[in-house]
């Protein structure tokens, strides 16, 4: 997934299945604008952003 940080805890995640579509993940609220989040209360976009944040914070420590 392509992830872009928009703010301190706001991220844009490009859809893998619908080109041109993206979703907004708010880590502070643990929310996403995708349809799956509305039904399940969690989604793969939140998990992807969690991983993105962990990977980037780890790489910053070694620079």
N, C-alpha and C positions, 0 to 999 in steps of 0.2 A: 504494500500500500504506500502511496505517496502521502506524506504527512508534512504539514507546514504549520509552524507556530505563529499564531496571530497576536497573542498576548501572553501574559505570564502563565495563565492556566487555560487558555483557549487555543484550540487547534483545529485546523481544517484537514479532513481526511478525504482523499479522492476515492470515489466508488470504484471497485474492481469490476463490478458487473454492469454498470451503466456509465459509459464514457461521457464525460462532461458534467457528471453529477458529483457533488461533494457534500459532506456532512460536517457539522460543527460539534466538536467535543469540548465540554466544559469539565475539566478535571476537579475543580473545587466542588461543583455540584454533582459530579459523577453522572453527567447526562450527555445525551447525543441526540441530534435531530433526525436520525434515521428511523424508519418504520419499525425495525426490529426492537429498538430500545423502548418504543411506546408500548409494545406488547409484552416484552420480557423483563424490562427494567435493567437490562445490561445488553451489550452487543460487542461484536468483534472490533469495532472502531475504538471503543474505550480500551480494550485489551491491547490493541496495536499502539495507542498513544502511551499507555503505561510502559510498554516495552521500549518505545522510542525515547521516552524520558529517562528511563534507567540506562539505556545504552549511551545516550548523549552525556549524562552526568558522569558516567564511568569514564568516558573518553576524555572529558574535560579535566579529570583528576590527573591524567597521565601526560598532559600537554605542558 
